[in-house]
């Protein structure tokens, strides 16, 4: 489902290597309103997704034994969003160095799983694992959420060296690396445990050594590395998402565009950063239920995926793109939409209300700005 969508976005990034990614593609090809709908929906959806990542970090820090007793999860959320808002006012070089460090940390749990597999892997655990096909549909929304961000390069193509070529390469390469790592880890973990494990990244440690000191400190090291992955994922998508709102403002598609499109001395869209930070705090005030936030995130991103796919089909003949990829993208978007709607039916429509309220507020800001621009043109003429 994700592969044709990634191919579509990577192809469009070669044609429009500008800040804003999914907003720009729809805006240039489908028109101003649909472009705004794509960009604004994606901006809200990704902000909701970022709220999930940060809140899950605040929850897991307690589960993993790194509790901060004098802070509630909500207070920790506010401190973290303030911290990363300030970091995002720095340039992309700082982001790169930060992510390199996080990536090194994230390899630690993977390395330990591979080591454990050499000693504990059993084919009987694979053959004994039951297959329940009925669970596939309900697993799609959280799985889609795990892949959101693969298109982040399209939002910052303008900051990448030879972005018109390298952004597409980065997206496709990243997708296959992610698929390989997910598949390999799942295969190895089932081979080690079967389907019975509470914390699969550390439960094998007592099977490898009886030394309590080693078990305690290796558990802390692995848990610390797992926690770091939350922050790495958050910072990357938070930074890229700021350029979506910046691009919307640069295209004069929202009220207050002149102020929103301002850059600071580090060439960071500082107003967009502050707006996204405030939006995430708003999500925290509305709900701390991760399932509800994931649902809002998926709906926002799927709206952008659908419009991006339509934009691809519109220019496919002109740019000599494959219609087959476009059709597969439509099928993928349809199935993702159906899965999200099924999830919505289970959770309740009211849990999507905050997303639609924010979407409507954006449309109002777009409409007021659109009318203002028309009046300015009439006055000028």
Helices and strands as residue ranges (DSSP letters): H 2-15, H 22-30, H 32-63, H 73-87, H 92-120, H 123-127, G 133-135, H 136-147, H 152-155, G 157-159, H 163-193, H 205-208, H 212-250, H 257-260, H 270-286, H 290-315, H 323-347, G 349-352, H 353-380
